[in-house]
């Protein structure tokens, strides 16, 4: 089961990402190359699959989703430990 993403988490990640979308996206590429290279490869492959798809938009959505799930998972683990 996936962790619950709260409105507060969404707000936090969106604020973080949309301060400088270009830099944030580049940082996420580097982060995922180290943290989870299989996910990063999958995101880039999907984004390149169709010439009519905006690669940067697909990647941004995927990175936002990954970051939200990561944050929710971390939060859930903290809650269980208490």
C-alpha positions as CSV (number, residue, x, y, z in Angstrom):
1,X,0.0,0.0,0.0
2,X,1.3,3.5,-0.8
3,X,1.8,6.0,1.9
4,X,-0.7,8.9,2.3
5,X,0.4,12.2,0.9
6,X,-1.0,15.1,2.8
7,X,-1.9,18.5,1.6
8,X,0.9,19.9,3.7
9,X,3.4,17.5,2.0
10,X,2.2,18.6,-1.4
11,X,2.5,22.2,-0.5
12,X,6.0,21.7,0.8
13,X,7.2,19.8,-2.3
14,X,5.5,22.2,-4.7
15,X,7.1,25.2,-3.0
16,X,10.5,23.5,-3.1
17,X,10.1,22.6,-6.8
18,X,8.6,25.7,-8.2
19,X,11.0,28.2,-6.7
20,X,13.3,27.2,-9.6
21,X,11.8,24.4,-11.6
22,X,14.8,24.0,-13.9
23,X,17.4,23.7,-11.1
24,X,15.1,21.5,-9.0
25,X,14.5,19.1,-11.9
26,X,18.2,18.9,-12.6
27,X,18.9,18.2,-9.0
28,X,16.3,15.4,-9.0
29,X,17.9,13.8,-12.0
30,X,21.3,13.7,-10.1
31,X,19.6,12.6,-6.9
32,X,17.8,9.7,-8.6
33,X,20.8,8.6,-10.5
34,X,22.4,7.9,-7.2
35,X,19.4,7.0,-5.1
36,X,17.4,4.9,-7.5
37,X,18.9,4.7,-11.0
38,X,16.2,2.3,-12.3
39,X,13.5,4.8,-11.6
40,X,15.5,7.6,-13.2
41,X,16.0,5.4,-16.3
42,X,12.3,4.5,-16.5
43,X,11.3,8.2,-16.2
44,X,13.7,9.2,-19.0
45,X,12.7,6.3,-21.2
46,X,8.9,7.0,-20.9
47,X,9.6,10.7,-21.6
48,X,11.5,9.8,-24.8
49,X,8.9,7.3,-25.9
50,X,6.8,9.7,-28.0
51,X,8.2,12.7,-29.9
52,X,5.0,14.6,-29.1
53,X,5.4,14.4,-25.4
54,X,7.2,17.2,-23.6
55,X,10.2,15.4,-22.0
56,X,10.7,18.1,-19.3
57,X,7.0,18.1,-18.3
58,X,6.9,14.3,-18.1
59,X,10.1,14.2,-16.0
60,X,8.9,17.0,-13.8
61,X,5.6,15.2,-13.0
62,X,7.5,12.0,-12.3
63,X,10.0,13.6,-10.1
64,X,7.3,15.5,-8.2
65,X,5.5,12.2,-7.7
66,X,8.7,10.4,-6.6
67,X,9.5,13.2,-4.1
68,X,6.0,13.2,-2.7
69,X,6.0,9.4,-2.2
70,X,9.5,9.6,-0.6
71,X,8.4,12.3,1.8
72,X,5.2,10.4,2.7
73,X,7.2,7.2,3.2
74,X,9.7,9.0,5.5
75,X,6.8,10.5,7.5
76,X,5.0,7.1,7.8
77,X,8.2,5.5,9.1
78,X,8.7,8.3,11.7
79,X,5.1,7.8,12.8
80,X,5.5,4.0,13.2
81,X,8.7,4.4,15.2
82,X,7.1,6.7,17.8
